[in-house]
Amino acid sequence: MRQIVPVLMATATLLAPAVAHGAAKHAERAPTCPPPHAHVMLADKAAVVFQLETFNRSLDEQEHEEAACSHANRNPFVLSWCDDLECEGPSFNELTLAGNMLAYERYATSGSEKYETAEPASWTIQVRNLATHRLIHSSPTSTSEPPSTVIGNGPAEGVVVKSDGSVAWIAVDGWHPYAPSPVTTYQVWKIDRTGQHLLAMGPHIVPGSIALAGNTVYWTNDGTPEMATLN
């Protein structure tokens, strides 16, 4: 037995660092996509948009996060964060996925939502590669004489995107929350390998009618389907 004890002690000594290293690797395990308990809002074969609610015990409040991640990059890109009182930063609307490409309308305000002094500051269409978090495209939603301090001229009313990042959308052309009459003018835009192009403009474009099939984008104008190539 006197000869066995040192061998066992040496073996234990060798195993201890390995066990500690294994525990460290477990603690540093990469995040999952989406994380546990997340509510999936939108999913593609390559990426996911999700909501996650957690309770912050130190502040005694519920926190709400909206984010997106790719199976190629499980670290989430955070779109918005809110607590019980208010949300921070811009809002992200009309989200759509194609592979790793996430397209959306990003709406930002000046002033404070909390104190009811917020005013429109920008409406932009953006496309982001969730595998790298790189911003691929960013453009004002519409362009007809917006107020000098505002980027874009109204919210998006439908967005489509391809897995290569080409994007098309319909947007309100001239919007203000205190307008005395409803907005009746819209623009249809695309960004692809040929550049950025205004496809249509007018009062009879149907908001939300934009659709994508292969390399063709469709929308409805005055009851008639119209189309353009999205390269």
Buried (B, 14 or more C-beta within 10 A) or exposed (E): EEEEEEEEEEEEEEEEEEEEEEEEEEEEEEEEBBBEEBEEBEEBEBBBBBBBEEEEEEEEEEBBBBBBBBBBBBEBBEBBBBEEEEBEEBBBBBBBBBBBBBBBBBBBBEEEEEEEEBEBBBBBBBBBBBBEBEEBBBBBBBBEEBEEEBBBBBBBBBBBBBEBBBBBBBBBBBBEEEEEEEBEBBBBBBBBEEEEEEBBBEEEBBBEBBBBEEEEBBBBBEEEEBEBEBE
